[in-house]
Amino acid sequence: MRIVVDAMGSDGHPGPDVAGAVLAAREFGDTIILVGDQARIEAELAGQDITKLSLEVRHAAQAVNMTDKPSVVVKSKPDSSMHVGLSLVKSGEADAFVSAGNTGAVLGIAMLRQVGLGRIPGVKRPALGVMFPTRERPFLVDNGANADCRPEYMPQFGLMGSLYMEQVVGIRNPRVALVSNGEEEGKGNMLIKEALPLLQASGLNFIGNIEPKEFMRGAADVALTDGFTGNIMMKTAEAIASYMSDLIRDELMANPLTAVGGLLAKSAFGRVRRLLDPHEVGGAPLLGVNGVVIIGHGRSNAYAIKQAVGQARQMVAHNIVMAITTGVANSKLAE
Amino acid sequence: MRIVVDAMGSDGHPGPDVAGAVLAAREFGDTIILVGDQARIEAELAGQDITKLSLEVRHAAQAVNMTDKPSVVVKSKPDSSMHVGLSLVKSGEADAFVSAGNTGAVLGIAMLRQVGLGRIPGVKRPALGVMFPTRERPFLVDNGANADCRPEYMPQFGLMGSLYMEQVVGIRNPRVALVSNGEEEGKGNMLIKEALPLLQASGLNFIGNIEPKEFMRGAADVALTDGFTGNIMMKTAEAIASYMSDLIRDELMANPLTAVGGLLAKSAFGRVRRLLDPHEVGGAPLLGVNGVVIIGHGRSNAYAIKQAVGQARQMVAHNIVMAITTGVANSKLAE
């Protein structure tokens, strides 16, 4: 397998991105193609033991920043590492693209017909899926590709999410739900109320509305939401988990007895932290584009990049693009 | 002061509601009017020491359930404890109404022109405010009164939230922000993008977009959102906090050493739990109706009911209804 890693993606690029690519090449034995500023990539590689690894470097003269406006950079930075990397997938020189960079920019460039991948025929809108970092690892779609959604997107998000969970994660007949502020029919905003009958008629294993509490405890395998709400949900969950960790640390340190307790309990806290760590789950697959694309967290470290590559490999191995292509073509949900 | 407590509100009614009313009468010395099934209220009071307390009971023949559809019960249960309780505020026999019951029903009944309070003149939509249960206690508006919002509601939510924070909580010149999936201008869904210029022109102390992480750490005093997103945010935060507590307990118990650590650290965990406990913050003020209304958490215990009464007292004492009436009349934000 040949997997592209955007060396200019993460907040701390190119360090974590290059180190993650090296970890991935070593663990998976695949060819990793690092795309970005050649000199900076090679400087990072110089500090690594890369004997016997299959690593290639492809120069890209530009890099997209987190603050770049996606609609602008799509055109203004035609030589960005994202453009170059995605075009390798388009041309068949690579099987997948992994970036921890600007989500909107990856989306926009992936959708370009010339260098990018474009949509799978019949897909109304590509969507970002994300594994929620609780023990049950439920899958949330959309996590931010579409800030505003129409009700008819939801059944397709459900189909793509179901295929991902079935093909890549191995869950049979995944349960699909709509995220809402109450479980009863009739709860929710206009989007949820209008999407509900569409999902009931979709042929998916739709189980109705679900509240955040039930979602994160695994009452559904795939939960659907517009990209704005989904993104706010993920960010709230991450923020509260980190807030609570800080608070516990502060309170433990406030007195010697609890500080000793905290020390003895350290391994338990470590397990909790690792379980809830967004770095563990890899990245967010961009579903509905005509190729395998994973968008990692901006704060990705090398381990997170490696996990995202592992996830991309699974998507390639289980041919998720073909599964979605066939699934959409055979469903009544196509455009 | 005379404050109505809906005895039929909480999930466990009338126990917590009556016990909370007794706590409030004792702590604040006010008259508490318990409204609901007289026999059941008196049975609860029989188990309490209520000598020297000013408690009244007003019978209401019907009770609203959590599963009742608000649009239906507004008309189908005209003798509910909510109808009776709110009409006491309307007629001037009481100063405020506190209920831990069905939020939609309280809203709907409060808006009735005959028995309810109706809107303050010029208010486009009443909104639920809620103190976010982090140490900084920022205020979120709307927490679920309006699942679908128009951009022009946001400046009024900001005005009402600012007046609440200024008058009731005592924060000078409160900072107002829009909750979004990114801080940069241009981030957000259509609602946020269209609300931004309206807020910039509103005369409020508007500081721009804010992400959940910054919000919960107190970067703004008042954060604005539509009621659907706000409710999902609050529910996600509560769910993650409770999920993490359970996880920590499980992991501590998994081995004897960490279990001893957990025991020694118990007081620290207790402080964290209390700090993040939604019961501490009281309830959600319904801003924009022509009277003081607090809606408590369905899972309220007696302490939470007492806290909600305390919050209602503050709103009466600082005449928040008059402040909003004047504020809206003097602003360019009226209908």
Interface residues (C-beta under 8 A of the other chain):
Chain A: T67 K69 T134 R135 G144 A147 D148 V179 N181 E184 G186 G188 N189 M190 I192 E211 P212 K213 M216 R217 D226 G227 F228 T229 N231 I232 M233 K235 T236 A237 E238 A239 I240 A241 S242 Y243 M244 L247 I248 E251 L252 A254 N255 L257 T258 V260 G261 G262 L263 L264 A265 K266 S267 A268 F269 R271 V272 L275 L276
Chain B: T67 K69 T134 R135 G144 A147 D148 V179 N181 E184 G186 G188 N189 M190 I192 E211 P212 K213 M216 R217 D226 G227 F228 T229 N231 I232 M233 K235 T236 A237 E238 A239 I240 A241 S242 Y243 M244 L247 I248 E251 L252 A254 N255 L257 T258 V260 G261 G262 L263 L264 A265 K266 S267 A268 F269 R271 V272 L275 L276
